[in-house]
Amino acid sequence: MDPLSPAFAALVGLAIAADRGLRGAARDAALVAGAIVFFAASAGSWLTVATFTFAAALTLLGFRSLGVGRRATPWIVALAAILVAFKWLAASSTARGTLGLAAVALPLGVSYYVLRAIAALVDGARGGVRDARPLEVAGFLSFLPLLRLGPIERLGPYLRQRRDAVRARAEDVAEGALRIVEGAFKVLVVGEALRVAAEPLSLHLGAIPWERGVSWGSVYAYALYIYFDFSGASDLAIGTARLFGVKVIENFDLPYSRPNLAEFWRAWHVSLSSWLRDYLFFPLARRLPAGAAPFVAPLIVMGLCGLWHGFTLPYLVWGLLHGAGLSIHQTWLRARRAIPALDRACASGAGRSIATMVTVHYVAFTWLFFAAPDVSSSLTAMRALAASAGSSAPIIATALAIAALGAWLPRALASIPRRVGAWSRVQLAVVLFLLVAARFWLATTAPEGAFVYQGF
């Protein structure tokens, strides 16, 4: 069921009405019922319902074992096994050119669901949410705005809001509605225009001549496309959650304005990067030698991050490149601390501009592995881009200038008041709504409801 479809809007409306009209445990039961309807109305419904029901049962059994003083490790391993099995089957189906059962179920958000369930069990084992009642946990796992694709919300913040805020206030409804319109604008207007400009990268095709159509313009367009598409989808989920009176974690914070990979990952897909940090990086770093941890842990964690997107070599290479970049950043930080003059130069405005240009281009080129059908196509595309750099000098210079300006963007935005007048917000909402409506009405290449990160 497409989050931009009338059917999903109707389901959300019914769920909100039930949430406002019911009391106590019945509210959580209504969320579970809404999730069942959502899965039953989606592709591969029987397999999807069975998979999510099984994962929810494992999570609830894990919480029950915590209640009697047992460890949750077996249940966490079982949840991880579900994810690994579906990723493996999906990769095998893709390699054979067939549409297997896993390929049908995975687009419905198994990866996000399993990570939320594992985080809930780990937090419960650490003592943070052991007072959660089974139906509350089931309601959290069934929370309709987050079923499709992230953000990967944590159980603790969710429960505090559901228990403290009895109902969504008028402010929540207004903020949520505007956020939904903004997300739709990002996806349908800006994102779709960038998708067309980013072809063939944005098509994710496995055709042999994939790399022949890759140009400098398409690389930059794809970097922006994947941001607007995914951040727009996150806005839809965040805005819908606000209609229920729940503020979920923000997923993006101007990632392309960051001067290094560490800051980039603190601003890109924040819910996933914070999940990896809290549940993989820190536990792993504590088990590695102190001198090796800052360099080895990023490689392992980001390699796993790549495989989380899919069990393919291009995804693994993409993750390892980001892990290597994070390790190099640690070495660079040590050099900066050892040389005060270098540290001052890097902290200056010019230094941050240069660092942002380098970071943006490193990220943009790693997207070639993310979008490619295979590693050899990515390498061929890179060689072609290098050969055409001279003829593409104007677009490269423009991209460098924009990246340099991006180093100043967070400070400029911070100076703008966070809240504007109510009438201005209404005007903004009307303009965005009209643009989205025009996009639906006029365009002949409307997306088919397939967000980039939906398939992970």
C-alpha positions as CSV (number, residue, x, y, z in Angstrom):
1,M,0.0,0.0,0.0
2,D,1.6,3.2,-1.2
3,P,1.9,5.9,1.5
4,L,0.9,8.5,-1.1
5,S,-2.3,6.6,-2.1
6,P,-5.9,7.5,-1.1
7,A,-6.2,4.0,0.4
8,F,-3.3,4.6,2.8
9,A,-4.7,8.1,3.7
10,A,-8.1,6.5,4.4
11,L,-6.5,3.8,6.6
12,V,-4.5,6.5,8.6
13,G,-7.7,8.5,9.0
14,L,-9.5,5.5,10.5
15,A,-6.6,4.7,12.7
16,I,-6.5,8.3,14.0
17,A,-10.2,8.2,14.7
18,A,-9.9,5.0,16.6
19,D,-6.9,6.3,18.5
20,R,-8.8,9.4,19.6
21,G,-12.0,7.5,20.5
22,L,-10.5,4.6,22.4
23,R,-9.0,4.3,25.8
24,G,-6.1,2.4,27.4
25,A,-5.1,-0.9,25.9
26,A,-7.8,-0.6,23.2
27,R,-5.6,2.1,21.5
28,D,-2.7,-0.3,21.1
29,A,-5.1,-3.0,19.9
30,A,-6.4,-0.6,17.2
31,L,-2.8,0.0,16.0
32,V,-2.3,-3.8,15.7
33,A,-5.5,-4.1,13.7
34,G,-4.4,-1.2,11.4
35,A,-1.1,-2.9,10.7
36,I,-2.9,-6.2,9.8
37,V,-5.1,-4.3,7.4
38,F,-2.0,-2.5,5.9
39,F,-0.1,-5.8,5.4
40,A,-3.2,-7.7,4.1
41,A,-3.7,-5.0,1.5
42,S,-0.1,-5.1,0.3
43,A,1.7,-7.3,-2.2
44,G,2.5,-10.8,-1.0
45,S,0.0,-10.3,1.8
46,W,0.1,-13.8,3.2
47,L,3.9,-14.0,3.4
48,T,4.1,-10.4,4.7
49,V,1.5,-10.9,7.5
50,A,3.2,-14.2,8.5
51,T,6.7,-12.6,8.6
52,F,5.7,-9.6,10.6
53,T,3.5,-11.7,13.0
54,F,6.4,-14.1,13.6
55,A,8.8,-11.2,14.2
56,A,6.3,-9.6,16.6
57,A,5.9,-12.9,18.5
58,L,9.6,-13.3,18.9
59,T,9.9,-9.8,20.3
60,L,7.1,-10.3,22.8
61,L,8.5,-13.6,23.9
62,G,11.9,-11.9,24.3
63,F,10.2,-9.3,26.6
64,R,8.6,-12.1,28.5
65,S,11.9,-13.8,29.1
66,L,13.3,-10.5,30.4
67,G,10.4,-10.5,32.9
68,V,11.6,-13.8,34.4
69,G,15.2,-12.8,34.6
70,R,16.4,-14.5,31.4
71,R,18.5,-13.1,28.6
72,A,17.0,-11.8,25.4
73,T,20.0,-12.9,23.2
74,P,18.2,-16.0,21.6
75,W,15.3,-13.8,20.5
76,I,17.6,-11.1,19.1
77,V,19.5,-13.7,17.2
78,A,16.2,-15.2,15.8
79,L,15.1,-11.7,14.7
80,A,18.4,-11.1,13.0
81,A,18.1,-14.5,11.3
82,I,14.8,-13.4,9.8
83,L,16.4,-10.4,8.2
84,V,19.4,-12.3,7.0
85,A,17.2,-15.0,5.5
86,F,15.1,-12.6,3.5
87,K,18.1,-10.5,2.4
88,W,19.8,-13.7,1.2
89,L,16.7,-14.9,-0.7
90,A,16.2,-11.5,-2.2
91,A,19.8,-11.4,-3.4
92,S,19.6,-14.9,-4.8
93,S,16.3,-14.0,-6.6
94,T,17.9,-10.9,-8.1
95,A,21.0,-12.8,-9.3
96,R,18.8,-15.4,-11.0
97,G,16.6,-12.7,-12.5
98,T,13.5,-14.1,-10.8
99,L,11.0,-12.5,-8.4
100,G,11.3,-14.7,-5.3
101,L,9.1,-14.6,-2.2
102,A,11.7,-12.5,-0.3
103,A,11.7,-9.9,-3.1
104,V,7.9,-9.5,-2.6
105,A,8.1,-9.1,1.2
106,L,11.2,-7.0,1.5
107,P,9.7,-3.8,0.0
108,L,7.2,-3.7,2.9
109,G,9.9,-2.7,5.4
110,V,11.1,-5.9,7.0
111,S,14.6,-4.3,7.6
112,Y,13.2,-1.3,9.5
113,Y,10.8,-3.5,11.5
114,V,13.4,-5.9,12.6
115,L,15.8,-3.2,13.7
116,R,13.1,-1.5,15.7
117,A,12.3,-4.9,17.4
118,I,16.0,-5.6,18.1
119,A,16.5,-2.2,19.6
120,A,13.4,-2.7,21.8
121,L,14.8,-6.0,23.2
122,V,18.3,-4.6,23.7
123,D,16.9,-1.6,25.6
124,G,14.7,-3.9,27.6
125,A,17.7,-6.0,28.5
126,R,19.6,-2.9,29.6
127,G,16.7,-2.1,31.9
128,G,15.3,0.9,30.1
129,V,11.8,-0.3,29.0
130,R,11.2,-3.4,31.1
131,D,7.9,-2.0,32.3
132,A,6.5,-2.0,28.8
133,R,3.3,-4.1,28.6
134,P,3.0,-6.7,25.8
135,L,0.2,-4.9,24.1
136,E,2.2,-1.6,24.3
137,V,5.1,-3.3,22.5
138,A,2.8,-4.8,19.9
139,G,1.3,-1.3,19.4
140,F,4.8,0.1,18.9
141,L,5.7,-2.5,16.4
142,S,2.4,-1.9,14.6
143,F,2.6,1.9,14.6
144,L,1.2,2.7,11.2
145,P,3.3,5.7,10.2
146,L,6.6,3.7,10.6
147,L,5.6,0.4,8.9
148,R,6.7,1.3,5.4
149,L,10.2,2.7,5.9
150,G,11.8,4.4,8.9
151,P,12.6,6.4,10.8
152,I,13.8,3.6,13.2
153,E,12.1,4.9,16.3
154,R,13.1,3.6,19.8
155,L,10.5,2.1,22.2
156,G,11.4,4.3,25.2
157,P,10.6,7.7,23.6
158,Y,7.5,6.3,21.9
159,L,6.1,4.9,25.2
160,R,6.8,8.1,27.1
161,Q,4.8,10.1,24.5
162,R,1.9,7.6,24.2
163,R,1.6,7.5,28.0
164,D,2.0,11.2,28.7
165,A,0.2,12.8,25.7
166,V,-3.3,11.6,25.9
167,R,-4.3,12.9,22.4
168,A,-2.8,14.8,19.6
169,R,-3.2,18.5,20.0
170,A,-4.2,21.0,17.4
171,E,-0.6,22.1,17.1
172,D,0.4,18.5,16.4
173,V,-2.2,18.1,13.7
174,A,-1.1,21.4,12.0
175,E,2.6,20.5,12.1
176,G,1.9,17.0,10.9
177,A,-0.2,18.1,8.0
178,L,2.4,20.6,6.8
179,R,5.2,18.1,7.2
180,I,3.2,15.6,5.0
181,V,2.7,18.2,2.3
182,E,6.4,19.1,2.5
183,G,7.4,15.5,2.2
184,A,5.1,15.0,-0.8
185,F,6.6,18.1,-2.4
186,K,10.1,16.7,-2.0
187,V,9.2,13.3,-3.4
188,L,6.8,14.2,-6.2
189,V,8.1,17.5,-7.5
190,V,11.8,17.9,-6.6
191,G,12.7,14.2,-6.3
192,E,11.0,13.2,-9.5
193,A,12.7,16.0,-11.5
194,L,16.1,14.8,-10.1
195,R,15.2,11.2,-10.8
196,V,14.8,12.0,-14.5
197,A,18.0,14.0,-14.5
198,A,19.9,11.2,-12.7
199,E,19.1,8.4,-15.2
200,P,20.4,5.8,-15.6
201,L,21.6,5.7,-11.9
202,S,18.1,6.3,-10.6
203,L,16.6,3.4,-12.6
204,H,18.6,0.7,-10.8
205,L,18.7,-1.4,-13.9
206,G,21.1,-4.3,-14.4
207,A,21.6,-3.7,-18.1
208,I,25.1,-4.1,-19.5
209,P,25.4,-0.4,-20.8
210,W,24.5,1.0,-17.4
211,E,27.7,2.9,-17.0
212,R,27.6,4.4,-20.5
213,G,24.9,6.8,-19.5
214,V,26.6,8.0,-16.3
215,S,27.7,11.6,-16.5
216,W,28.9,14.2,-14.0
217,G,25.5,15.8,-14.1
218,S,23.8,12.4,-13.4
219,V,26.1,11.8,-10.4
220,Y,25.2,15.1,-8.8
221,A,21.5,14.7,-9.6
222,Y,21.5,11.2,-8.1
223,A,23.1,12.4,-4.9
224,L,20.4,15.0,-4.6
225,Y,17.6,12.6,-5.8
226,I,18.3,10.0,-3.1
227,Y,18.4,12.7,-0.5
228,F,15.1,14.4,-1.5
229,D,13.4,11.1,-2.1
230,F,14.3,9.5,1.2
231,S,14.1,12.7,3.3
232,G,10.7,13.3,1.7
233,A,9.5,9.8,2.6
234,S,10.8,10.4,6.1
235,D,8.8,13.6,6.3
236,L,5.7,11.7,5.3
237,A,6.2,9.2,8.2
238,I,7.2,12.0,10.7
239,G,4.2,14.1,9.7
240,T,1.8,11.1,10.0
241,A,3.2,10.3,13.4
242,R,2.5,13.8,14.5
243,L,-1.2,13.3,13.7
244,F,-1.2,10.6,16.4
245,G,0.6,13.0,18.8
246,V,3.9,11.3,18.5
247,K,7.2,13.0,17.7
248,V,9.6,10.5,16.1
249,I,13.3,10.9,15.6
250,E,14.4,13.3,12.7
251,N,16.1,11.4,10.0
252,F,18.0,14.1,8.1
253,D,19.8,17.3,9.1
254,L,21.4,18.9,6.1
255,P,23.9,16.1,5.5
256,Y,25.5,17.6,2.4
257,S,26.6,20.6,4.3
258,R,28.9,18.6,6.6
259,P,32.7,18.9,6.4
260,N,33.5,15.3,7.1
261,L,32.0,11.8,7.0
262,A,31.5,11.5,10.7
263,E,29.3,14.6,10.7
264,F,27.7,13.4,7.4
265,W,26.5,10.2,9.1
266,R,25.3,12.1,12.1
267,A,23.0,14.0,9.7
268,W,22.2,11.3,7.1
269,H,19.6,8.6,7.9
270,V,20.0,9.5,11.6
271,S,17.9,6.8,12.9
272,L,19.9,4.1,11.2
273,S,23.3,5.6,11.9
274,S,22.4,6.1,15.6
275,W,21.2,2.5,15.7
276,L,24.5,1.3,14.3
277,R,26.4,3.4,16.7
278,D,24.5,2.3,19.8
279,Y,24.0,-1.4,19.1
280,L,27.0,-2.3,17.0
281,F,29.8,0.3,17.0
282,F,30.1,0.9,20.8
283,P,29.8,-2.8,21.8
284,L,32.3,-3.7,19.1
285,A,34.7,-0.9,20.0
286,R,34.7,-2.0,23.6
287,R,35.9,-5.5,22.6
288,L,38.7,-4.3,20.3
289,P,42.1,-3.1,21.3
290,A,41.9,0.6,22.2
291,G,44.4,1.6,19.5
292,A,42.6,-0.4,16.7
293,A,39.0,0.3,17.6
294,P,38.6,3.8,15.9
295,F,39.9,2.3,12.7
296,V,38.6,-1.3,12.6
297,A,35.2,-0.8,14.1
298,P,34.0,1.7,11.3
299,L,35.0,-0.8,8.6
300,I,33.1,-3.7,10.2
301,V,30.0,-1.6,11.1
302,M,29.8,0.2,7.7
303,G,30.4,-3.1,5.9
304,L,27.4,-4.5,7.8
305,C,25.5,-1.3,7.0
306,G,26.1,-2.0,3.3
307,L,24.9,-5.6,3.6
308,W,21.8,-4.3,5.4
309,H,20.8,-2.7,2.2
310,G,21.3,-5.9,0.3
311,F,23.6,-9.0,0.1
312,T,25.4,-7.8,-3.0
313,L,29.0,-6.9,-3.6
314,P,28.3,-3.3,-4.7
315,Y,26.4,-2.6,-1.4
316,L,29.3,-4.1,0.5
317,V,31.9,-2.0,-1.3
318,W,29.8,1.1,-0.7
319,G,29.7,0.4,3.0
320,L,33.4,-0.4,3.2
321,L,34.3,2.8,1.4
322,H,32.4,4.8,4.0
323,G,34.0,2.7,6.7
324,A,37.4,3.4,5.2
325,G,36.5,7.1,5.0
326,L,35.6,7.2,8.7
327,S,38.8,5.5,9.6
328,I,40.8,8.0,7.6
329,H,38.9,10.8,9.3
330,Q,40.1,9.4,12.6
331,T,43.7,9.5,11.4
332,W,43.2,13.1,10.1
333,L,41.8,14.2,13.5
334,R,44.9,12.9,15.3
335,A,47.1,14.8,12.9
336,R,45.0,18.0,13.4
337,R,45.3,17.7,17.2
338,A,49.1,17.2,16.9
339,I,49.6,20.4,14.8
340,P,47.7,23.4,16.2
341,A,48.3,25.5,13.1
342,L,46.7,22.8,10.9
343,D,43.7,22.5,13.3
344,R,43.1,26.3,13.2
345,A,43.3,26.2,9.4
346,C,40.8,23.4,9.2
347,A,38.4,25.1,11.6
348,S,38.4,28.3,9.5
349,G,35.7,29.2,7.1
350,A,37.9,28.4,4.1
351,G,39.0,25.1,5.7
352,R,35.4,24.0,6.3
353,S,34.5,24.9,2.7
354,I,37.3,22.8,1.3
355,A,36.4,19.9,3.6
356,T,32.8,20.1,2.6
357,M,33.7,20.0,-1.0
358,V,35.8,16.9,-0.5
359,T,33.2,15.2,1.6
360,V,30.3,15.9,-0.8
361,H,32.2,14.5,-3.7
362,Y,33.4,11.5,-1.8
363,V,29.8,10.7,-0.9
364,A,28.6,11.4,-4.4
365,F,31.0,9.0,-6.0
366,T,30.3,6.2,-3.5
367,W,26.7,6.4,-4.6
368,L,27.9,4.9,-7.9
369,F,28.4,1.6,-6.1
370,F,25.1,2.0,-4.3
371,A,23.2,2.3,-7.6
372,A,25.3,0.1,-9.8
373,P,24.3,-3.4,-11.0
374,D,27.9,-4.6,-10.3
375,V,31.3,-3.3,-9.2
376,S,32.9,-3.4,-12.6
377,S,30.2,-1.0,-14.0
378,S,31.0,1.4,-11.2
379,L,34.7,1.3,-11.9
380,T,34.0,1.7,-15.7
381,A,31.8,4.7,-15.0
382,M,34.5,6.3,-12.8
383,R,37.1,6.0,-15.5
384,A,34.6,7.5,-18.0
385,L,33.9,10.4,-15.6
386,A,37.6,11.1,-15.2
387,A,38.1,11.1,-18.9
388,S,35.3,13.6,-19.4
389,A,36.2,15.9,-16.6
390,G,37.7,18.5,-18.9
391,S,34.5,18.8,-21.0
392,S,32.4,18.9,-17.8
393,A,34.4,21.7,-16.1
394,P,31.4,24.1,-15.8
395,I,29.2,21.7,-14.0
396,I,32.0,20.5,-11.8
397,A,32.9,24.1,-10.9
398,T,29.2,24.8,-10.1
399,A,29.0,21.7,-7.9
400,L,32.2,22.7,-6.0
401,A,30.9,26.2,-5.5
402,I,27.6,24.9,-4.1
403,A,29.4,22.5,-1.8
404,A,31.6,25.3,-0.5
405,L,28.6,27.4,0.2
406,G,27.1,24.4,2.0
407,A,29.7,24.8,4.7
408,W,27.9,28.0,5.7
409,L,24.4,26.7,5.4
410,P,23.7,25.4,8.9
411,R,24.8,28.7,10.4
412,A,22.7,30.7,8.0
413,L,19.6,28.6,8.7
414,A,20.2,28.8,12.5
415,S,19.8,32.6,12.2
416,I,16.3,32.2,10.8
417,P,13.5,32.0,13.4
418,R,12.3,28.4,13.7
419,R,8.7,29.5,13.8
420,V,7.0,31.8,11.3
421,G,3.6,33.3,11.6
422,A,0.6,31.0,11.3
423,W,-0.6,32.8,8.1
424,S,2.8,32.3,6.5
425,R,2.6,28.6,7.2
426,V,-0.9,28.4,5.7
427,Q,0.4,30.1,2.6
428,L,3.3,27.8,2.4
429,A,1.1,24.8,2.8
430,V,-1.3,26.0,0.0
431,V,1.6,26.7,-2.4
432,L,3.2,23.3,-1.7
433,F,-0.2,21.5,-2.1
434,L,-0.8,23.2,-5.4
435,L,2.6,22.2,-6.7
436,V,2.1,18.6,-5.6
437,A,-1.3,18.6,-7.2
438,A,0.1,20.0,-10.4
439,R,2.8,17.3,-10.4
440,F,0.1,14.6,-10.2
441,W,-2.0,16.3,-12.9
442,L,0.5,17.4,-15.5
443,A,3.4,14.9,-15.3
444,T,3.4,11.7,-17.5
445,T,6.3,10.1,-15.6
446,A,4.8,9.9,-12.1
447,P,6.6,7.5,-9.8
448,E,4.9,4.2,-9.1
449,G,5.1,4.5,-5.4
450,A,8.6,3.0,-5.1
451,F,10.8,5.1,-2.8
452,V,14.5,4.4,-3.1
453,Y,14.8,3.1,0.5
454,Q,11.6,1.2,0.4
455,G,13.3,-1.9,-0.8
456,F,15.6,-2.2,2.2
